[in-house]
């Protein structure tokens, strides 16, 4: 999985592409843990993400919890298997998806 990050002020946009496995989820989680204290809004663009592992779901849930206390998190362009995973796990009811 590739992670492309753009930060402007206290707003961070992350575009995820490829397949998210357990190792990728851990890498994403670490990057978010380092970044979240410095930002107020987080936007995740999942248009290029092909699959989302259970570990990835856990990372997104943790990020949502942290961002609820900071400002907000939005997930954009989740489609196909990724959107199905978000719906099946109930995460689609918790996070803001556009």
VMD Tcl script that draws the C-alpha trace (Angstrom):
set ca {
  {0.00 0.00 0.00}
  {1.16 3.52 -0.75}
  {0.40 6.52 1.45}
  {0.55 10.01 -0.01}
  {0.19 12.76 2.60}
  {-0.41 16.48 2.17}
  {-0.61 18.78 5.19}
  {-1.65 22.41 5.02}
  {-1.80 24.12 8.37}
  {-3.70 21.80 10.67}
  {-5.47 19.90 7.86}
  {-4.08 16.61 6.62}
  {-5.15 14.78 3.47}
  {-4.04 11.17 3.00}
  {-4.52 9.19 -0.18}
  {-4.19 5.42 0.22}
  {-3.58 3.21 -2.81}
  {-3.12 -0.51 -3.29}
  {-3.94 -3.33 -0.88}
  {-3.90 -2.78 2.89}
  {-2.61 -5.83 4.75}
  {-1.67 -6.12 8.43}
  {1.81 -4.65 7.94}
  {0.44 -1.73 5.96}
  {-2.20 -1.10 8.63}
  {0.52 -0.98 11.29}
  {2.52 1.49 9.17}
  {-0.57 3.66 8.63}
  {-1.39 3.52 12.34}
  {2.11 4.67 13.26}
  {1.98 7.53 10.77}
  {-1.41 8.62 12.14}
  {-0.19 8.41 15.76}
  {2.68 10.77 14.87}
  {0.48 13.15 12.87}
  {-2.80 13.42 14.76}
  {-1.43 15.54 17.64}
  {-0.49 18.25 15.08}
  {-3.74 18.36 13.07}
  {-7.39 19.32 13.53}
  {-8.90 17.68 10.44}
  {-8.06 14.47 8.61}
  {-9.35 13.46 5.20}
  {-8.66 9.97 3.90}
  {-9.07 9.42 0.17}
  {-9.64 5.70 -0.40}
  {-10.33 5.89 -4.14}
  {-7.14 3.96 -4.91}
  {-7.47 1.41 -2.11}
  {-8.34 -2.08 -3.40}
  {-8.82 -3.90 -0.08}
  {-9.01 -3.19 3.63}
  {-7.81 -5.76 6.16}
  {-9.37 -6.19 9.63}
  {-6.26 -4.51 11.04}
  {-6.97 -1.57 8.74}
  {-10.52 -1.33 10.07}
  {-9.08 -1.14 13.60}
  {-6.67 1.65 12.56}
  {-9.50 3.66 10.97}
  {-11.64 3.24 14.09}
  {-8.79 4.41 16.34}
  {-8.14 7.39 14.05}
  {-11.83 8.33 14.15}
  {-11.79 8.22 17.95}
  {-8.70 10.40 18.14}
  {-10.01 12.87 15.55}
  {-13.37 13.17 17.34}
  {-11.42 14.85 20.14}
  {-9.37 17.04 17.77}
  {-11.73 18.23 15.05}
  {-12.95 15.62 12.62}
  {-12.20 12.91 10.11}
  {-13.73 12.32 6.70}
  {-13.36 9.29 4.45}
  {-13.83 9.95 0.75}
  {-14.26 7.77 -2.31}
  {-14.54 4.38 -0.59}
  {-15.81 1.98 -3.25}
  {-16.10 -1.70 -4.06}
  {-14.61 -4.13 -1.56}
  {-13.39 -1.31 0.68}
  {-16.86 0.20 1.02}
  {-18.34 -3.27 1.54}
  {-15.87 -3.85 4.38}
  {-16.75 -0.53 6.01}
  {-20.45 -1.39 5.84}
  {-20.08 -5.03 6.95}
  {-18.01 -4.08 10.00}
  {-20.38 -1.28 11.02}
  {-17.63 1.30 10.61}
  {-19.72 3.08 7.96}
  {-22.16 3.98 10.76}
  {-19.40 5.50 12.88}
  {-17.18 7.42 10.47}
  {-18.18 10.23 8.13}
  {-18.05 8.91 4.57}
  {-18.48 11.09 1.50}
}
mol new
graphics top color blue
foreach p $ca { graphics top sphere $p radius 0.5 }
foreach p [lrange $ca 0 end-1] q [lrange $ca 1 end] { graphics top cylinder $p $q radius 0.2 }
display resetview
